[in-house]
Amino acid sequence: MLRDNRNEGGRPAPPRNVLGEPLEACSLTPMTGFYRDGCCNTGPEDFGSHTVCAVMTAAFLAFSKSHGNDLSTPMPEFGFPGLKPGDRWCLCAPRWQEAFAAGQAPRVVLRATHEGALAYCSLADLKRFAVDLA
């Protein structure tokens, strides 16, 4: 569940990542995010919770395609270039969790993963797949 994102002055607070820090960009090339702003920002209209910044792998792309979400085929009519291994993309948190349960989860950029992902994924599991922990 998302909290009220307003600070004391009534202005929206900056989005936070799963570590409680300011949310970093996930990818500008390809441009990702529910709002296509390069970040895994979310809001009430994001029913899929596109909050996990994941690094695509061939195995995950094949898994996703076999489960009805083809992320590798370009769809120019929607401005979607198709993803390839190594691309970063804001995944739906439930899809990442599904892939995790199936042993197919891609690596995760924690600093670019929105705290909203924690409604579907445990921080411990996300940390096990982190590419950005020292």
N, CA, C and O of each residue as an XYZ file, in Angstrom:
536
protein
N       0.847     -1.172      0.000
C       0.000      0.000      0.000
C       0.895      1.238      0.000
O       1.885      1.297      0.729
N       0.546      2.210     -0.809
C       1.328      3.428     -0.887
C       0.882      4.403      0.193
O      -0.307      4.543      0.480
N       1.845      5.060      0.770
C       1.504      6.040      1.797
C       1.171      7.377      1.153
O       1.416      7.587     -0.035
N       0.609      8.277      1.951
C       0.364      9.635      1.476
C       1.722     10.284      1.288
O       2.479     10.448      2.245
N       2.027     10.650      0.060
C       3.355     11.146     -0.286
C       3.451     12.659     -0.139
O       3.980     13.330     -1.025
N       2.951     13.205      0.960
C       3.028     14.641      1.180
C       3.871     14.920      2.416
O       3.804     14.209      3.418
N       4.670     15.986      2.309
C       5.478     16.364      3.466
C       4.717     17.388      4.289
O       3.550     17.662      4.010
N       5.356     17.954      5.293
C       4.684     18.874      6.212
C       4.121     20.110      5.534
O       3.116     20.652      5.993
N       4.738     20.569      4.456
C       4.256     21.750      3.754
C       3.125     21.448      2.789
O       2.643     22.352      2.107
N       2.688     20.187      2.715
C       1.611     19.813      1.816
C       2.077     19.507      0.403
O       1.279     19.125     -0.453
N       3.379     19.675      0.162
C       3.930     19.352     -1.157
C       4.228     17.856     -1.228
O       4.510     17.231     -0.206
N       4.168     17.281     -2.423
C       4.520     15.864     -2.533
C       5.971     15.645     -2.094
O       6.869     16.401     -2.463
N       6.174     14.600     -1.304
C       7.530     14.224     -0.900
C       8.181     13.508     -2.079
O       7.492     12.867     -2.874
N       9.493     13.611     -2.195
C      10.154     12.899     -3.291
C       9.985     11.386     -3.116
O       9.972     10.890     -1.989
N       9.857     10.658     -4.221
C       9.694      9.207     -4.112
C      10.926      8.575     -3.469
O      12.041      9.075     -3.617
N      10.712      7.471     -2.756
C      11.778      6.785     -2.035
C      11.957      5.380     -2.594
O      11.021      4.773     -3.113
N      13.179      4.882     -2.475
C      13.453      3.519     -2.896
C      13.276      2.552     -1.729
O      12.922      2.964     -0.625
N      13.520      1.285     -1.973
C      13.316      0.257     -0.952
C      14.294      0.381      0.209
O      14.102     -0.259      1.243
N      15.327      1.183      0.063
C      16.296      1.418      1.131
C      15.940      2.657      1.945
O      16.644      3.002      2.894
N      14.832      3.339      1.568
C      14.396      4.538      2.269
C      15.105      5.800      1.812
O      14.991      6.844      2.454
N      15.829      5.715      0.718
C      16.575      6.845      0.158
C      15.810      7.412     -1.033
O      14.848      6.796     -1.492
N      16.222      8.585     -1.546
C      15.577      9.113     -2.758
C      15.690      8.107     -3.916
O      16.731      7.480     -4.113
N      14.617      7.971     -4.657
C      14.564      7.056     -5.789
C      15.472      7.543     -6.907
O      15.401      8.705     -7.308
N      16.324      6.657     -7.411
C      17.209      6.991     -8.532
C      16.579      6.527     -9.842
O      15.666      5.701     -9.846
N      17.075      7.064    -10.946
C      16.591      6.662    -12.269
C      16.945      5.204    -12.536
O      17.982      4.709    -12.095
N      16.073      4.538    -13.258
C      16.307      3.145    -13.654
C      16.939      3.103    -15.046
O      17.997      2.502    -15.229
N      16.290      3.743    -16.033
C      16.827      3.737    -17.403
C      16.194      4.849    -18.241
O      14.983      5.069    -18.216
N      17.045      5.525    -18.970
C      16.573      6.513    -19.944
C      16.657      5.953    -21.354
O      15.982      6.439    -22.262
N      17.499      4.914    -21.541
C      17.635      4.254    -22.839
C      17.707      2.756    -22.608
O      18.777      2.255    -22.263
N      16.605      2.009    -22.784
C      15.306      2.518    -23.208
C      14.607      3.286    -22.080
O      14.863      3.052    -20.899
N      13.740      4.186    -22.461
C      12.976      4.975    -21.491
C      11.970      4.060    -20.809
O      11.128      3.441    -21.460
N      12.069      3.986    -19.500
C      11.229      3.067    -18.745
C      10.332      3.811    -17.769
O      10.334      5.041    -17.712
N       9.578      3.055    -17.014
C       8.700      3.592    -15.983
C       7.267      3.664    -16.453
O       6.994      3.883    -17.633
N       6.357      3.477    -15.521
C       4.935      3.575    -15.840
C       4.622      4.918    -16.479
O       3.792      5.006    -17.384
N       5.295      5.970    -16.002
C       5.079      7.316    -16.542
C       6.075      7.671    -17.641
O       6.092      8.803    -18.124
N       6.902      6.712    -18.034
C       7.958      6.911    -19.044
C       8.804      8.138    -18.691
O       9.042      9.021    -19.514
N       9.248      8.152    -17.426
C      10.103      9.236    -16.940
C      11.490      8.734    -16.557
O      12.292      9.480    -15.997
N      11.771      7.460    -16.860
C      13.072      6.876    -16.545
C      13.159      6.303    -15.142
O      14.152      5.665    -14.793
N      12.126      6.523    -14.331
C      12.117      6.061    -12.941
C      10.963      5.082    -12.720
O       9.985      5.068    -13.467
N      11.103      4.267    -11.675
C      10.053      3.316    -11.330
C       9.033      3.958    -10.388
O       8.635      3.368     -9.383
N       8.623      5.172    -10.733
C       7.591      5.876     -9.977
C       6.266      5.137    -10.123
O       6.052      4.409    -11.093
N       5.394      5.328     -9.166
C       4.093      4.683     -9.208
C       3.039      5.633     -8.657
O       3.362      6.658     -8.057
N       1.813      5.290     -8.861
C       0.695      6.089     -8.374
C      -0.571      5.265     -8.444
O      -0.528      4.093     -8.817
N      -1.695      5.857     -8.092
C      -2.951      5.106     -8.027
C      -3.364      4.477     -9.357
O      -4.041      3.449     -9.371
N      -2.963      5.082    -10.464
C      -3.363      4.544    -11.775
C      -2.453      3.415    -12.254
O      -2.743      2.790    -13.273
N      -1.359      3.142    -11.542
C      -0.411      2.078    -11.906
C      -0.863      0.779    -11.249
O      -0.310      0.365    -10.231
N      -1.860      0.147    -11.833
C      -2.426     -1.064    -11.251
C      -1.434     -2.226    -11.226
O      -1.579     -3.134    -10.408
N      -0.427     -2.215    -12.106
C       0.552     -3.293    -12.150
C       1.724     -3.102    -11.213
O       2.542     -4.010    -11.067
N       1.833     -1.941    -10.566
C       2.946     -1.617     -9.673
C       4.291     -1.825    -10.362
O       5.059     -2.710     -9.986
N       4.571     -1.002    -11.377
C       5.819     -1.052    -12.144
C       6.935     -0.423    -11.316
O       7.396      0.678    -11.618
N       7.363     -1.123    -10.278
C       8.214     -0.526     -9.259
C       9.583     -1.171     -9.085
O      10.421     -0.628     -8.365
N       9.835     -2.314     -9.720
C      11.118     -3.009     -9.564
C      12.016     -2.696    -10.749
O      11.689     -3.027    -11.889
N      13.149     -2.057    -10.478
C      14.127     -1.792    -11.539
C      14.959     -3.048    -11.713
O      15.776     -3.385    -10.856
N      14.751     -3.733    -12.813
C      15.403     -5.016    -13.067
C      16.323     -4.940    -14.277
O      16.091     -4.172    -15.211
N      17.366     -5.750    -14.237
C      18.305     -5.862    -15.352
C      17.900     -7.102    -16.143
O      17.965     -8.222    -15.636
N      17.485     -6.893    -17.381
C      16.977     -7.982    -18.199
C      18.049     -9.034    -18.495
O      19.225     -8.725    -18.689
N      17.592    -10.283    -18.519
C      18.423    -11.410    -18.934
C      17.654    -12.168    -20.006
O      16.434    -12.041    -20.107
N      18.358    -12.947    -20.799
C      17.689    -13.761    -21.813
C      16.715    -14.732    -21.146
O      15.610    -14.944    -21.644
N      17.123    -15.320    -20.022
C      16.263    -16.275    -19.317
C      14.986    -15.601    -18.819
O      13.897    -16.160    -18.953
N      15.115    -14.395    -18.239
C      13.911    -13.727    -17.758
C      13.010    -13.310    -18.908
O      11.791    -13.459    -18.819
N      13.587    -12.787    -19.993
C      12.766    -12.372    -21.139
C      11.990    -13.560    -21.704
O      10.829    -13.415    -22.086
N      12.625    -14.733    -21.761
C      11.937    -15.940    -22.233
C      10.845    -16.343    -21.241
O       9.748    -16.721    -21.652
N      11.135    -16.267    -19.942
C      10.139    -16.582    -18.918
C       8.930    -15.662    -19.042
O       7.788    -16.120    -19.034
N       9.190    -14.368    -19.156
C       8.101    -13.397    -19.245
C       7.248    -13.652    -20.495
O       6.019    -13.613    -20.435
N       7.905    -13.909    -21.610
C       7.178    -14.174    -22.859
C       6.312    -15.431    -22.711
O       5.170    -15.458    -23.169
N       6.858    -16.464    -22.071
C       6.104    -17.713    -21.901
C       4.923    -17.545    -20.946
O       4.025    -18.386    -20.909
N       4.925    -16.457    -20.174
C       3.824    -16.177    -19.253
C       2.938    -15.031    -19.749
O       2.211    -14.415    -18.970
N       3.009    -14.751    -21.063
C       2.073    -13.812    -21.678
C       2.497    -12.360    -21.728
O       1.699    -11.504    -22.109
N       3.752    -12.051    -21.348
C       4.209    -10.656    -21.401
C       5.506    -10.598    -22.207
O       6.598    -10.719    -21.652
N       5.374    -10.412    -23.513
C       6.520    -10.370    -24.414
C       7.193     -9.005    -24.339
O       6.700     -8.022    -24.892
N       8.310     -8.962    -23.656
C       9.054     -7.710    -23.507
C      10.181     -7.563    -24.525
O      10.824     -6.516    -24.583
N      10.425     -8.586    -25.316
C      11.552     -8.537    -26.244
C      11.193     -8.125    -27.670
O      12.069     -7.709    -28.428
N       9.938     -8.232    -28.040
C       9.525     -7.876    -29.397
C       9.218     -6.385    -29.486
O       8.385     -5.876    -28.736
N       9.896     -5.675    -30.413
C       9.603     -4.243    -30.576
C       8.146     -4.016    -30.996
O       7.574     -4.791    -31.763
N       7.572     -2.945    -30.477
C       6.215     -2.531    -30.847
C       6.278     -1.042    -31.159
O       5.884     -0.219    -30.333
N       6.776     -0.683    -32.363
C       6.981      0.723    -32.698
C       5.716      1.565    -32.630
O       5.787      2.769    -32.384
N       4.567      0.952    -32.844
C       3.305      1.699    -32.790
C       3.024      2.235    -31.382
O       2.223      3.153    -31.204
N       3.696      1.647    -30.385
C       3.555      2.111    -28.999
C       4.850      2.748    -28.487
O       4.978      3.046    -27.299
N       5.805      2.952    -29.397
C       7.077      3.544    -29.003
C       7.915      2.613    -28.139
O       8.761      3.076    -27.373
N       7.689      1.303    -28.252
C       8.410      0.323    -27.445
C       9.463     -0.365    -28.305
O       9.124     -1.032    -29.282
N      10.750     -0.208    -27.948
C      11.817     -0.753    -28.777
C      12.056     -2.245    -28.616
O      12.806     -2.829    -29.399
N      11.444     -2.878    -27.626
C      11.768     -4.268    -27.300
C      13.018     -4.276    -26.431
O      13.933     -3.478    -26.635
N      13.050     -5.171    -25.476
C      14.175     -5.217    -24.540
C      15.134     -6.339    -24.896
O      14.757     -7.342    -25.502
N      16.376     -6.141    -24.505
C      17.405     -7.156    -24.717
C      18.171     -7.341    -23.410
O      18.107     -6.487    -22.526
N      18.895     -8.454    -23.285
C      19.679     -8.657    -22.064
C      20.583     -7.455    -21.784
O      21.223     -6.907    -22.681
N      20.611     -7.072    -20.522
C      21.404     -5.922    -20.092
C      20.594     -4.647    -19.941
O      20.995     -3.746    -19.206
N      19.447     -4.555    -20.633
C      18.584     -3.382    -20.483
C      17.994     -3.362    -19.081
O      17.709     -4.409    -18.500
N      17.814     -2.158    -18.544
C      17.112     -1.988    -17.273
C      15.679     -1.602    -17.578
O      15.417     -0.854    -18.520
N      14.739     -2.118    -16.771
C      13.319     -1.892    -17.029
C      12.555     -1.933    -15.721
O      12.882     -2.722    -14.834
N      11.541     -1.092    -15.593
C      10.681     -1.097    -14.413
C       9.641     -2.206    -14.566
O       8.662     -2.061    -15.298
N       9.865     -3.288    -13.879
C       8.962     -4.436    -13.929
C       7.836     -4.280    -12.927
O       7.966     -3.588    -11.917
N       6.731     -4.937    -13.229
C       5.660     -5.050    -12.251
C       6.188     -5.901    -11.097
O       6.739     -6.981    -11.306
N       6.012     -5.401     -9.893
C       6.503     -6.135     -8.721
C       5.897     -7.543     -8.635
O       6.623     -8.483     -8.311
N       4.601     -7.728     -8.912
C       4.071     -9.095     -8.874
C       4.736    -10.011     -9.907
O       4.906    -11.202     -9.649
N       5.116     -9.472    -11.076
C       5.803    -10.298    -12.088
C       7.190    -10.687    -11.595
O       7.613    -11.828    -11.781
N       7.912     -9.739    -10.960
C       9.230    -10.085    -10.415
C       9.069    -11.176     -9.364
O       9.850    -12.128     -9.336
N       8.070    -11.049     -8.504
C       7.841    -12.043     -7.450
C       7.509    -13.398     -8.053
O       7.974    -14.427     -7.563
N       6.708    -13.407     -9.113
C       6.369    -14.649     -9.814
C       7.641    -15.291    -10.386
O       7.843    -16.499    -10.261
N       8.484    -14.481    -11.006
C       9.737    -14.996    -11.562
C      10.654    -15.501    -10.441
O      11.329    -16.519    -10.601
N      10.677    -14.804     -9.331
C      11.477    -15.221     -8.181
C      11.033    -16.610     -7.708
O      11.867    -17.487     -7.480
N       9.728    -16.805     -7.564
C       9.194    -18.095     -7.109
C       9.535    -19.219     -8.088
O       9.679    -20.375     -7.689
N       9.663    -18.870     -9.376
C       9.977    -19.860    -10.412
C      11.479    -20.013    -10.644
O      11.894    -20.773    -11.519
N      12.295    -19.302     -9.871
C      13.748    -19.386    -10.051
C      14.247    -18.659    -11.286
O      15.313    -18.993    -11.805
N      13.495    -17.663    -11.774
C      13.840    -16.938    -13.006
C      13.968    -15.435    -12.799
O      13.975    -14.686    -13.776
N      14.067    -14.979    -11.568
C      14.082    -13.536    -11.297
C      15.346    -12.885    -11.844
O      16.442    -13.427    -11.703
N      15.190    -11.718    -12.470
C      16.366    -10.965    -12.916
C      16.971    -10.193    -11.747
O      16.340    -10.033    -10.701
N      18.194     -9.720    -11.936
C      18.864     -8.902    -10.931
C      18.112     -7.583    -10.768
O      17.349     -7.184    -11.648
N      18.333     -6.908     -9.636
C      17.567     -5.730     -9.248
C      18.508     -4.580     -8.895
O      19.564     -4.791     -8.300
N      18.112     -3.361     -9.269
C      18.822     -2.149     -8.869
C      18.013     -1.554     -7.720
O      16.996     -0.899     -7.945
N      18.468     -1.785     -6.488
C      17.699     -1.374     -5.305
C      17.492      0.129     -5.230
O      16.411      0.589     -4.862
N      18.517      0.897     -5.576
C      18.413      2.349     -5.460
C      17.415      2.941     -6.453
O      17.001      4.091     -6.314
N      17.031      2.151     -7.454
C      16.056      2.600     -8.448
C      14.733      1.837     -8.338
O      13.848      2.001     -9.177
N      14.602      1.003     -7.298
C      13.372      0.240     -7.070
C      12.519      0.975     -6.042
O      12.950      1.207     -4.913
N      11.320      1.334     -6.443
C      10.403      2.127     -5.605
C       9.970      1.328     -4.377
O       9.773      0.115     -4.446
N       9.826      2.028     -3.257
C       9.410      1.387     -2.011
C       8.067      0.673     -2.141
O       7.775     -0.224     -1.350
N       7.252      1.046     -3.110
C       5.975      0.369     -3.339
C       6.130     -1.100     -3.676
O       5.194     -1.879     -3.493
N       7.305     -1.495     -4.169
C       7.549     -2.903     -4.492
C       7.459     -3.783     -3.250
O       7.193     -4.981     -3.348
N       7.683     -3.183     -2.077
C       7.675     -3.960     -0.835
C       6.287     -4.491     -0.467
O       6.157     -5.324      0.430
N       5.273     -4.018     -1.147
C       3.930     -4.568     -0.942
C       3.810     -5.962     -1.560
O       2.892     -6.711     -1.226
N       4.735     -6.312     -2.459
C       4.697     -7.590     -3.176
C       5.943     -8.442     -2.963
O       5.879     -9.669     -3.053
N       7.060     -7.811     -2.685
C       8.357     -8.485     -2.608
C       9.015     -8.161     -1.271
O       8.872     -7.052     -0.756
N       9.732     -9.124     -0.714
C      10.431     -8.839      0.536
C      11.757     -8.149      0.231
O      12.386     -8.410     -0.794
N      12.164     -7.277      1.125
C      13.446     -6.598      0.963
C      14.591     -7.611      0.964
O      15.566     -7.444      0.232
N      14.479     -8.643      1.768
C      15.535     -9.669      1.813
C      15.702    -10.338      0.444
O      16.828    -10.541     -0.010
N      14.590    -10.680     -0.217
C      14.671    -11.304     -1.539
C      15.248    -10.337     -2.562
O      16.101    -10.715     -3.365
N      14.787     -9.094     -2.536
C      15.316     -8.095     -3.468
C      16.815     -7.908     -3.259
O      17.568     -7.801     -4.227
N      17.251     -7.869     -2.002
C      18.681     -7.702     -1.710
C      19.501     -8.866     -2.236
O      20.632     -8.671     -2.682
N      18.955    -10.069     -2.191
C      19.679    -11.243     -2.715
C      19.974    -11.102     -4.203
O      20.927    -11.699     -4.705
N      19.163    -10.316     -4.916
C      19.320    -10.141     -6.362
C      19.875     -8.767     -6.729
O      19.888     -8.392     -7.902
N      20.326     -8.027     -5.739
C      20.786     -6.641     -5.981
C      22.104     -6.605     -6.735
O      23.007     -7.404     -6.492
N      22.187     -5.655     -7.657
C      23.438     -5.407     -8.383
C      24.170     -4.204     -7.796
O      25.311     -3.929     -8.168
N      23.521     -3.490     -6.884
C      24.097     -2.229     -6.409
C      24.370     -2.197     -4.898
O      24.401     -1.124     -4.294
N      24.565     -3.359     -4.301
C      24.995     -3.385     -2.898
C      26.499     -3.591     -2.850
O      27.046     -4.396     -3.604
N      27.164     -2.864     -1.964
C      28.637     -2.975     -1.858
C      29.022     -4.280     -1.203
O      30.209     -4.556     -1.027
